Protein backbone atom coordinates (compact mmCIF):
# COMPACT_ATOMS: atom_id res chain seq x y z
CA UNK A 1 0.00 0.00 0.00
CA UNK A 2 1.23 3.56 -0.64
CA UNK A 3 2.67 5.35 2.35
CA UNK A 4 1.40 8.92 2.52
CA UNK A 5 2.72 11.70 4.70
CA UNK A 6 -0.46 13.06 6.20
CA UNK A 7 0.78 14.67 9.40
CA UNK A 8 2.28 17.78 7.80
CA UNK A 9 0.35 20.56 9.53
CA UNK A 10 2.59 23.15 11.11
CA UNK A 11 6.12 22.03 10.18
CA UNK A 12 8.05 24.92 8.69
CA UNK A 13 11.63 23.85 9.27
CA UNK A 14 14.10 24.47 6.43
CA UNK A 15 15.86 21.26 5.39
CA UNK A 16 19.63 21.37 5.47
CA UNK A 17 21.72 21.10 2.30
CA UNK A 18 22.00 24.54 0.71
CA UNK A 19 24.90 24.67 -1.72
CA UNK A 20 25.01 28.48 -1.85
CA UNK A 21 22.78 31.49 -1.45
CA UNK A 22 21.71 31.20 -5.09
CA UNK A 23 21.84 27.40 -5.52
CA UNK A 24 20.33 24.84 -3.14
CA UNK A 25 20.54 21.08 -3.41
CA UNK A 26 18.30 18.96 -1.16
CA UNK A 27 18.35 15.16 -1.14
CA UNK A 28 16.69 12.46 0.89
CA UNK A 29 20.03 10.68 0.98
CA UNK A 30 21.07 13.10 3.71
CA UNK A 31 18.63 11.51 6.20
CA UNK A 32 17.88 7.93 7.34
CA UNK A 33 15.61 6.01 4.90
CA UNK A 34 12.69 5.91 7.34
CA UNK A 35 12.75 9.74 7.49
CA UNK A 36 13.08 10.30 3.74
CA UNK A 37 9.40 10.95 2.93
CA UNK A 38 8.98 13.38 5.78
CA UNK A 39 12.13 15.20 4.76
CA UNK A 40 11.02 15.29 1.11
CA UNK A 41 7.66 16.71 2.12
CA UNK A 42 9.43 19.56 3.91
CA UNK A 43 11.85 20.11 1.02
CA UNK A 44 9.03 20.40 -1.55
CA UNK A 45 7.09 22.80 0.66
CA UNK A 46 10.19 24.91 1.27
CA UNK A 47 11.16 25.05 -2.40
CA UNK A 48 7.92 24.83 -4.42
CA UNK A 49 4.53 24.82 -2.67
CA UNK A 50 2.79 22.71 -0.05
CA UNK A 51 1.61 19.34 -1.36
CA UNK A 52 0.60 15.94 -0.04
CA UNK A 53 3.11 13.30 -1.16
CA UNK A 54 2.60 9.53 -1.39
CA UNK A 55 5.04 6.81 -2.39
CA UNK A 56 5.44 3.05 -2.37
CA UNK A 57 7.15 2.16 0.90
CA UNK A 58 8.76 4.35 3.56
CA UNK A 59 12.13 4.85 1.81
CA UNK A 60 12.12 7.46 -0.93
CA UNK A 61 15.07 8.47 -3.12
CA UNK A 62 14.70 12.04 -4.39
CA UNK A 63 16.84 15.10 -5.04
CA UNK A 64 16.00 18.65 -6.01
CA UNK A 65 18.18 21.54 -7.07
CA UNK A 66 16.87 25.08 -7.10
CA UNK A 67 18.47 28.17 -8.65
CA UNK A 68 17.53 31.79 -9.27
CA UNK A 69 17.67 33.35 -12.73
CA UNK A 70 16.54 36.94 -12.39
CA UNK A 71 12.83 36.77 -11.51
CA UNK A 72 12.66 33.04 -12.19
CA UNK A 73 13.00 30.27 -9.62
CA UNK A 74 14.11 27.07 -11.33
CA UNK A 75 13.80 23.68 -9.64
CA UNK A 76 15.03 20.39 -11.09
CA UNK A 77 13.44 17.37 -9.40
CA UNK A 78 14.65 13.77 -9.76
CA UNK A 79 12.65 11.26 -7.74
CA UNK A 80 11.25 7.78 -7.38
CA UNK A 81 7.69 7.00 -8.52
CA UNK A 82 5.02 8.68 -6.41
CA UNK A 83 1.99 10.92 -6.27
CA UNK A 84 1.50 14.54 -5.25
CA UNK A 85 -1.72 16.37 -4.45
CA UNK A 86 -2.04 20.07 -3.85
CA UNK A 87 -5.35 20.30 -2.02
CA UNK A 88 -7.39 23.11 -0.45
CA UNK A 89 -5.67 23.00 2.94
CA UNK A 90 -2.31 23.77 1.33
CA UNK A 91 -3.74 26.44 -0.97
CA UNK A 92 -5.20 28.17 2.09
CA UNK A 93 -1.66 28.77 3.34
CA UNK A 94 -1.26 31.41 0.62
CA UNK A 95 1.90 30.12 -1.08
CA UNK A 96 0.45 30.07 -4.61
CA UNK A 97 1.92 33.33 -5.87
CA UNK A 98 3.46 31.82 -8.99
CA UNK A 99 2.52 29.89 -12.09
CA UNK A 100 4.61 26.78 -12.69
CA UNK A 101 5.83 25.92 -16.18
CA UNK A 102 7.33 22.42 -16.17
CA UNK A 103 9.37 20.50 -18.73
CA UNK A 104 9.28 16.71 -18.44
CA UNK A 105 12.86 15.45 -18.72
CA UNK A 106 12.57 11.69 -18.16
CA UNK A 107 9.76 9.40 -17.11
CA UNK A 108 6.07 10.33 -17.31
CA UNK A 109 3.71 12.58 -15.38
CA UNK A 110 -0.06 12.11 -15.29
CA UNK A 111 -1.54 15.50 -14.50
CA UNK A 112 -5.06 16.44 -13.38
CA UNK A 113 -6.23 20.02 -12.96
CA UNK A 114 -9.33 22.10 -13.73
CA UNK A 115 -11.33 19.08 -14.85
CA UNK A 116 -8.79 17.86 -17.40
CA UNK A 117 -6.20 15.11 -17.35
CA UNK A 118 -3.15 14.61 -19.55
CA UNK A 119 0.17 12.80 -19.64
CA UNK A 120 3.46 14.62 -19.98
CA UNK A 121 6.11 12.67 -21.88
CA UNK A 122 9.80 13.63 -22.19
CA UNK A 123 10.07 17.04 -23.83
CA UNK A 124 6.46 18.04 -23.12
CA UNK A 125 5.63 21.31 -21.33
CA UNK A 126 2.89 21.67 -18.74
CA UNK A 127 1.34 24.69 -16.99
CA UNK A 128 0.34 24.38 -13.32
CA UNK A 129 -1.90 26.88 -11.51
CA UNK A 130 -0.82 26.91 -7.86
CA UNK A 131 -3.97 28.67 -6.62
CA UNK A 132 -6.15 25.68 -7.47
CA UNK A 133 -5.90 21.98 -6.63
CA UNK A 134 -3.96 19.61 -8.85
CA UNK A 135 -2.80 16.00 -8.77
CA UNK A 136 0.22 14.50 -10.47
CA UNK A 137 1.18 10.84 -10.61
CA UNK A 138 4.68 9.71 -11.56
CA UNK A 139 4.49 5.98 -12.41
CA UNK A 140 8.26 5.74 -13.04
CA UNK A 141 11.37 7.39 -11.69
CA UNK A 142 11.42 10.81 -13.32
CA UNK A 143 13.16 14.12 -13.83
CA UNK A 144 11.17 17.34 -14.18
CA UNK A 145 12.37 20.95 -14.49
CA UNK A 146 9.98 23.50 -13.01
CA UNK A 147 10.07 27.24 -13.70
CA UNK A 148 8.18 29.30 -11.12
CA UNK A 149 7.10 32.59 -12.74
CA UNK A 150 5.63 35.45 -10.67
CA UNK A 151 2.04 35.78 -11.77
CA UNK A 152 2.09 39.52 -12.68
CA UNK A 153 5.07 39.07 -15.01
CA UNK A 154 3.32 36.42 -17.07
CA UNK A 155 0.44 38.81 -17.78
CA UNK A 156 -2.18 36.06 -18.03
CA UNK A 157 -5.62 36.31 -16.49
CA UNK A 158 -6.87 33.56 -14.18
CA UNK A 159 -9.25 32.48 -16.95
CA UNK A 160 -6.34 32.20 -19.39
CA UNK A 161 -4.28 30.06 -17.02
CA UNK A 162 -7.32 27.85 -16.39
CA UNK A 163 -7.40 27.05 -20.12
CA UNK A 164 -3.72 26.06 -20.13
CA UNK A 165 -3.68 23.63 -17.20
CA UNK A 166 -4.24 19.90 -17.57
CA UNK A 167 -2.86 19.96 -21.11
CA UNK A 168 0.42 18.80 -22.64
CA UNK A 169 2.23 21.27 -24.89
CA UNK A 170 4.19 19.11 -27.35
CA UNK A 171 7.51 20.43 -28.72
CA UNK A 172 6.67 19.68 -32.35
CA UNK A 173 7.17 23.02 -34.05
CA UNK A 174 6.49 26.72 -33.60
CA UNK A 175 7.15 28.31 -30.21
CA UNK A 176 7.08 25.08 -28.14
CA UNK A 177 9.94 23.73 -30.26
CA UNK A 178 11.96 26.78 -29.24
CA UNK A 179 10.79 27.03 -25.63
CA UNK A 180 11.27 23.42 -24.49
CA UNK A 181 14.99 23.03 -25.30
CA UNK A 182 15.67 26.56 -24.00
CA UNK A 183 14.11 25.79 -20.63
CA UNK A 184 15.97 22.47 -20.44
CA UNK A 185 19.29 24.17 -21.10
CA UNK A 186 18.70 27.08 -18.74
CA UNK A 187 17.77 24.76 -15.88
CA UNK A 188 21.17 23.10 -16.24
CA UNK A 189 23.21 26.29 -16.61
CA UNK A 190 21.31 28.96 -14.66
CA UNK A 191 23.87 29.19 -11.84
CA UNK A 192 26.68 30.09 -14.26
CA UNK A 193 25.35 33.48 -15.40
CA UNK A 194 26.33 36.83 -13.93
CA UNK A 195 23.54 38.91 -12.41
CA UNK A 196 23.09 41.27 -15.41
CA UNK A 197 23.01 38.33 -17.83
CA UNK A 198 20.64 36.36 -15.56
CA UNK A 199 18.20 39.27 -15.44
CA UNK A 200 18.29 39.68 -19.20
CA UNK A 201 17.77 35.96 -19.81
CA UNK A 202 14.93 35.88 -17.30
CA UNK A 203 13.11 38.63 -19.20
CA UNK A 204 13.59 36.77 -22.49
CA UNK A 205 12.33 33.49 -21.07
CA UNK A 206 9.24 35.07 -19.52
CA UNK A 207 8.48 36.82 -22.82
CA UNK A 208 8.80 33.52 -24.67
CA UNK A 209 6.61 31.67 -22.16
CA UNK A 210 3.95 34.39 -22.45
CA UNK A 211 4.07 34.22 -26.24
CA UNK A 212 3.79 30.42 -26.15
CA UNK A 213 0.82 30.66 -23.79
CA UNK A 214 -0.87 33.18 -26.09
CA UNK A 215 -0.23 30.90 -29.05
CA UNK A 216 -1.76 27.94 -27.20
CA UNK A 217 -4.79 30.05 -26.28
CA UNK A 218 -5.34 31.09 -29.88
CA UNK A 219 -4.79 34.76 -29.12
CA UNK A 220 -6.22 37.46 -31.35
CA UNK A 221 -3.99 37.88 -34.41
CA UNK A 222 -3.68 41.57 -33.57
CA UNK A 223 -2.01 40.56 -30.30
CA UNK A 224 0.09 37.72 -31.68
CA UNK A 225 0.26 37.98 -35.48
CA UNK A 226 0.61 34.36 -36.45
CA UNK A 227 3.86 33.26 -38.04
CA UNK A 228 5.31 36.76 -37.89
CA UNK A 229 4.76 36.87 -34.13
CA UNK A 230 6.52 33.54 -33.68
CA UNK A 231 9.39 34.62 -35.90
CA UNK A 232 9.79 37.99 -34.18
CA UNK A 233 9.97 36.28 -30.78
CA UNK A 234 12.64 33.92 -32.09
CA UNK A 235 14.64 36.80 -33.56
CA UNK A 236 14.48 38.83 -30.35
CA UNK A 237 15.58 35.84 -28.29
CA UNK A 238 18.46 35.21 -30.71
CA UNK A 239 19.56 38.84 -30.46
CA UNK A 240 19.53 38.79 -26.66
CA UNK A 241 21.61 35.62 -26.64
CA UNK A 242 24.18 37.13 -29.04
CA UNK A 243 24.10 40.75 -27.86
CA UNK A 244 27.79 40.76 -26.88
CA UNK A 245 28.87 39.82 -30.41
CA UNK A 246 29.99 42.94 -32.32
CA UNK A 247 29.36 41.03 -35.55
CA UNK A 248 25.62 40.81 -34.84
CA UNK A 249 24.34 42.43 -38.05
CA UNK A 250 20.99 42.23 -39.85
CA UNK A 251 22.50 39.89 -42.44
CA UNK A 252 23.82 37.53 -39.74
CA UNK A 253 20.46 37.51 -37.96
CA UNK A 254 18.51 36.97 -41.17
CA UNK A 255 20.77 34.11 -42.26
CA UNK A 256 20.43 32.41 -38.85
CA UNK A 257 16.63 32.37 -39.30
CA UNK A 258 16.50 31.49 -42.99
CA UNK A 259 14.90 34.79 -44.05
CA UNK A 260 15.92 37.77 -46.16
CA UNK A 261 17.26 40.97 -44.64
CA UNK A 262 14.26 42.75 -46.13
CA UNK A 263 11.90 40.37 -44.28
CA UNK A 264 13.83 41.01 -41.05
CA UNK A 265 13.47 44.77 -41.42
CA UNK A 266 9.76 44.38 -42.11
CA UNK A 267 9.30 42.51 -38.81
CA UNK A 268 10.74 45.43 -36.84
CA UNK A 269 8.94 48.07 -38.90
CA UNK A 270 5.72 46.59 -37.53
CA UNK A 271 7.07 47.36 -34.04
CA UNK A 272 7.81 50.99 -34.90
CA UNK A 273 11.60 50.57 -34.84
CA UNK A 274 14.49 49.06 -36.78
CA UNK A 275 16.53 45.99 -35.97
CA UNK A 276 19.71 48.07 -35.59
CA UNK A 277 18.04 50.55 -33.27
CA UNK A 278 16.58 47.72 -31.20
CA UNK A 279 20.02 46.13 -30.80
CA UNK A 280 21.62 49.47 -29.96
CA UNK A 281 18.99 50.28 -27.33
CA UNK A 282 19.42 46.86 -25.71
CA UNK A 283 23.19 47.32 -25.59
CA UNK A 284 22.94 50.81 -24.15
CA UNK A 285 20.50 49.59 -21.52
CA UNK A 286 22.85 46.80 -20.44
CA UNK A 287 25.81 49.19 -20.34
CA UNK A 288 23.88 51.66 -18.20
CA UNK A 289 22.82 48.89 -15.84
CA UNK A 290 26.39 47.66 -15.45
CA UNK A 291 27.84 51.14 -15.00
CA UNK A 292 25.27 52.06 -12.35
CA UNK A 293 26.06 48.84 -10.44
CA UNK A 294 29.83 49.46 -10.39
CA UNK A 295 31.35 50.65 -7.07
CA UNK A 296 32.78 54.17 -6.98
CA UNK A 297 36.15 54.49 -8.66
CA UNK A 298 37.62 54.51 -12.15
CA UNK A 299 35.63 52.63 -14.78
CA UNK A 300 36.91 51.33 -18.10
CA UNK A 301 34.21 52.44 -20.50
CA UNK A 302 35.84 50.48 -23.31
CA UNK A 303 35.70 47.27 -21.29
CA UNK A 304 32.01 47.71 -20.51
CA UNK A 305 31.24 48.73 -24.08
CA UNK A 306 32.99 45.71 -25.62
CA UNK A 307 31.27 43.34 -23.17
CA UNK A 308 27.91 44.35 -24.66
CA UNK A 309 28.89 44.34 -28.34
CA UNK A 310 30.21 47.84 -29.01
CA UNK A 311 33.56 47.90 -30.81
CA UNK A 312 35.07 50.37 -28.38
CA UNK A 313 34.66 53.39 -26.13
CA UNK A 314 34.38 55.92 -28.99
CA UNK A 315 31.40 54.29 -30.70
CA UNK A 316 29.76 53.59 -27.37
CA UNK A 317 30.20 57.22 -26.26
CA UNK A 318 28.70 58.56 -29.48
CA UNK A 319 25.66 56.26 -29.27
CA UNK A 320 25.21 57.04 -25.58
CA UNK A 321 25.30 60.81 -26.06
CA UNK A 322 22.91 60.56 -29.02
CA UNK A 323 20.37 58.64 -26.94
CA UNK A 324 20.70 60.29 -23.52
CA UNK A 325 22.18 63.73 -24.17
CA UNK A 326 25.17 63.09 -21.90
CA UNK A 327 28.49 61.35 -22.19
CA UNK A 328 28.72 58.04 -20.28
CA UNK A 329 31.12 59.67 -17.78
CA UNK A 330 28.83 62.64 -17.13
CA UNK A 331 25.83 60.34 -16.78
CA UNK A 332 27.68 58.09 -14.32
CA UNK A 333 28.78 61.09 -12.27
CA UNK A 334 25.16 62.23 -12.06
CA UNK A 335 23.98 58.76 -11.09
CA UNK A 336 26.55 58.52 -8.31
CA UNK A 337 25.57 61.93 -7.03
CA UNK A 338 21.77 61.65 -7.28
CA UNK A 339 21.11 57.90 -7.49
CA UNK A 340 19.83 55.92 -10.50
CA UNK A 341 16.92 57.55 -12.36
CA UNK A 342 13.49 56.04 -11.75
C-alpha positions in Angstrom: 0.0 0.0 0.0 1.2 3.6 -0.6 2.7 5.3 2.3 1.4 8.9 2.5 2.7 11.7 4.7 -0.5 13.1 6.2 0.8 14.7 9.4 2.3 17.8 7.8 0.4 20.6 9.5 2.6 23.2 11.1 6.1 22.0 10.2 8.0 24.9 8.7 11.6 23.9 9.3 14.1 24.5 6.4 15.9 21.3 5.4 19.6 21.4 5.5 21.7 21.1 2.3 22.0 24.5 0.7 24.9 24.7 -1.7 25.0 28.5 -1.8 22.8 31.5 -1.5 21.7 31.2 -5.1 21.8 27.4 -5.5 20.3 24.8 -3.1 20.5 21.1 -3.4 18.3 19.0 -1.2 18.3 15.2 -1.1 16.7 12.5 0.9 20.0 10.7 1.0 21.1 13.1 3.7 18.6 11.5 6.2 17.9 7.9 7.3 15.6 6.0 4.9 12.7 5.9 7.3 12.7 9.7 7.5 13.1 10.3 3.7 9.4 11.0 2.9 9.0 13.4 5.8 12.1 15.2 4.8 11.0 15.3 1.1 7.7 16.7 2.1 9.4 19.6 3.9 11.8 20.1 1.0 9.0 20.4 -1.6 7.1 22.8 0.7 10.2 24.9 1.3 11.2 25.1 -2.4 7.9 24.8 -4.4 4.5 24.8 -2.7 2.8 22.7 -0.1 1.6 19.3 -1.4 0.6 15.9 0.0 3.1 13.3 -1.2 2.6 9.5 -1.4 5.0 6.8 -2.4 5.4 3.1 -2.4 7.1 2.2 0.9 8.8 4.3 3.6 12.1 4.8 1.8 12.1 7.5 -0.9 15.1 8.5 -3.1 14.7 12.0 -4.4 16.8 15.1 -5.0 16.0 18.7 -6.0 18.2 21.5 -7.1 16.9 25.1 -7.1 18.5 28.2 -8.6 17.5 31.8 -9.3 17.7 33.3 -12.7 16.5 36.9 -12.4 12.8 36.8 -11.5 12.7 33.0 -12.2 13.0 30.3 -9.6 14.1 27.1 -11.3 13.8 23.7 -9.6 15.0 20.4 -11.1 13.4 17.4 -9.4 14.6 13.8 -9.8 12.6 11.3 -7.7 11.2 7.8 -7.4 7.7 7.0 -8.5 5.0 8.7 -6.4 2.0 10.9 -6.3 1.5 14.5 -5.3 -1.7 16.4 -4.4 -2.0 20.1 -3.8 -5.3 20.3 -2.0 -7.4 23.1 -0.4 -5.7 23.0 2.9 -2.3 23.8 1.3 -3.7 26.4 -1.0 -5.2 28.2 2.1 -1.7 28.8 3.3 -1.3 31.4 0.6 1.9 30.1 -1.1 0.4 30.1 -4.6 1.9 33.3 -5.9 3.5 31.8 -9.0 2.5 29.9 -12.1 4.6 26.8 -12.7 5.8 25.9 -16.2 7.3 22.4 -16.2 9.4 20.5 -18.7 9.3 16.7 -18.4 12.9 15.5 -18.7 12.6 11.7 -18.2 9.8 9.4 -17.1 6.1 10.3 -17.3 3.7 12.6 -15.4 -0.1 12.1 -15.3 -1.5 15.5 -14.5 -5.1 16.4 -13.4 -6.2 20.0 -13.0 -9.3 22.1 -13.7 -11.3 19.1 -14.9 -8.8 17.9 -17.4 -6.2 15.1 -17.3 -3.2 14.6 -19.5 0.2 12.8 -19.6 3.5 14.6 -20.0 6.1 12.7 -21.9 9.8 13.6 -22.2 10.1 17.0 -23.8 6.5 18.0 -23.1 5.6 21.3 -21.3 2.9 21.7 -18.7 1.3 24.7 -17.0 0.3 24.4 -13.3 -1.9 26.9 -11.5 -0.8 26.9 -7.9 -4.0 28.7 -6.6 -6.2 25.7 -7.5 -5.9 22.0 -6.6 -4.0 19.6 -8.8 -2.8 16.0 -8.8 0.2 14.5 -10.5 1.2 10.8 -10.6 4.7 9.7 -11.6 4.5 6.0 -12.4 8.3 5.7 -13.0 11.4 7.4 -11.7 11.4 10.8 -13.3 13.2 14.1 -13.8 11.2 17.3 -14.2 12.4 20.9 -14.5 10.0 23.5 -13.0 10.1 27.2 -13.7 8.2 29.3 -11.1 7.1 32.6 -12.7 5.6 35.5 -10.7 2.0 35.8 -11.8 2.1 39.5 -12.7 5.1 39.1 -15.0 3.3 36.4 -17.1 0.4 38.8 -17.8 -2.2 36.1 -18.0 -5.6 36.3 -16.5 -6.9 33.6 -14.2 -9.3 32.5 -16.9 -6.3 32.2 -19.4 -4.3 30.1 -17.0 -7.3 27.9 -16.4 -7.4 27.1 -20.1 -3.7 26.1 -20.1 -3.7 23.6 -17.2 -4.2 19.9 -17.6 -2.9 20.0 -21.1 0.4 18.8 -22.6 2.2 21.3 -24.9 4.2 19.1 -27.3 7.5 20.4 -28.7 6.7 19.7 -32.4 7.2 23.0 -34.1 6.5 26.7 -33.6 7.2 28.3 -30.2 7.1 25.1 -28.1 9.9 23.7 -30.3 12.0 26.8 -29.2 10.8 27.0 -25.6 11.3 23.4 -24.5 15.0 23.0 -25.3 15.7 26.6 -24.0 14.1 25.8 -20.6 16.0 22.5 -20.4 19.3 24.2 -21.1 18.7 27.1 -18.7 17.8 24.8 -15.9 21.2 23.1 -16.2 23.2 26.3 -16.6 21.3 29.0 -14.7 23.9 29.2 -11.8 26.7 30.1 -14.3 25.4 33.5 -15.4 26.3 36.8 -13.9 23.5 38.9 -12.4 23.1 41.3 -15.4 23.0 38.3 -17.8 20.6 36.4 -15.6 18.2 39.3 -15.4 18.3 39.7 -19.2 17.8 36.0 -19.8 14.9 35.9 -17.3 13.1 38.6 -19.2 13.6 36.8 -22.5 12.3 33.5 -21.1 9.2 35.1 -19.5 8.5 36.8 -22.8 8.8 33.5 -24.7 6.6 31.7 -22.2 4.0 34.4 -22.4 4.1 34.2 -26.2 3.8 30.4 -26.1 0.8 30.7 -23.8 -0.9 33.2 -26.1 -0.2 30.9 -29.1 -1.8 27.9 -27.2 -4.8 30.1 -26.3 -5.3 31.1 -29.9 -4.8 34.8 -29.1 -6.2 37.5 -31.4 -4.0 37.9 -34.4 -3.7 41.6 -33.6 -2.0 40.6 -30.3 0.1 37.7 -31.7 0.3 38.0 -35.5 0.6 34.4 -36.5 3.9 33.3 -38.0 5.3 36.8 -37.9 4.8 36.9 -34.1 6.5 33.5 -33.7 9.4 34.6 -35.9 9.8 38.0 -34.2 10.0 36.3 -30.8 12.6 33.9 -32.1 14.6 36.8 -33.6 14.5 38.8 -30.3 15.6 35.8 -28.3 18.5 35.2 -30.7 19.6 38.8 -30.5 19.5 38.8 -26.7 21.6 35.6 -26.6 24.2 37.1 -29.0 24.1 40.7 -27.9 27.8 40.8 -26.9 28.9 39.8 -30.4 30.0 42.9 -32.3 29.4 41.0 -35.5 25.6 40.8 -34.8 24.3 42.4 -38.0 21.0 42.2 -39.8 22.5 39.9 -42.4 23.8 37.5 -39.7 20.5 37.5 -38.0 18.5 37.0 -41.2 20.8 34.1 -42.3 20.4 32.4 -38.9 16.6 32.4 -39.3 16.5 31.5 -43.0 14.9 34.8 -44.1 15.9 37.8 -46.2 17.3 41.0 -44.6 14.3 42.7 -46.1 11.9 40.4 -44.3 13.8 41.0 -41.0 13.5 44.8 -41.4 9.8 44.4 -42.1 9.3 42.5 -38.8 10.7 45.4 -36.8 8.9 48.1 -38.9 5.7 46.6 -37.5 7.1 47.4 -34.0 7.8 51.0 -34.9 11.6 50.6 -34.8 14.5 49.1 -36.8 16.5 46.0 -36.0 19.7 48.1 -35.6 18.0 50.6 -33.3 16.6 47.7 -31.2 20.0 46.1 -30.8 21.6 49.5 -30.0 19.0 50.3 -27.3 19.4 46.9 -25.7 23.2 47.3 -25.6 22.9 50.8 -24.1 20.5 49.6 -21.5 22.9 46.8 -20.4 25.8 49.2 -20.3 23.9 51.7 -18.2 22.8 48.9 -15.8 26.4 47.7 -15.4 27.8 51.1 -15.0 25.3 52.1 -12.4 26.1 48.8 -10.4 29.8 49.5 -10.4 31.4 50.6 -7.1 32.8 54.2 -7.0 36.1 54.5 -8.7 37.6 54.5 -12.2 35.6 52.6 -14.8 36.9 51.3 -18.1 34.2 52.4 -20.5 35.8 50.5 -23.3 35.7 47.3 -21.3 32.0 47.7 -20.5 31.2 48.7 -24.1 33.0 45.7 -25.6 31.3 43.3 -23.2 27.9 44.3 -24.7 28.9 44.3 -28.3 30.2 47.8 -29.0 33.6 47.9 -30.8 35.1 50.4 -28.4 34.7 53.4 -26.1 34.4 55.9 -29.0 31.4 54.3 -30.7 29.8 53.6 -27.4 30.2 57.2 -26.3 28.7 58.6 -29.5 25.7 56.3 -29.3 25.2 57.0 -25.6 25.3 60.8 -26.1 22.9 60.6 -29.0 20.4 58.6 -26.9 20.7 60.3 -23.5 22.2 63.7 -24.2 25.2 63.1 -21.9 28.5 61.4 -22.2 28.7 58.0 -20.3 31.1 59.7 -17.8 28.8 62.6 -17.1 25.8 60.3 -16.8 27.7 58.1 -14.3 28.8 61.1 -12.3 25.2 62.2 -12.1 24.0 58.8 -11.1 26.5 58.5 -8.3 25.6 61.9 -7.0 21.8 61.7 -7.3 21.1 57.9 -7.5 19.8 55.9 -10.5 16.9 57.6 -12.4 13.5 56.0 -11.7 
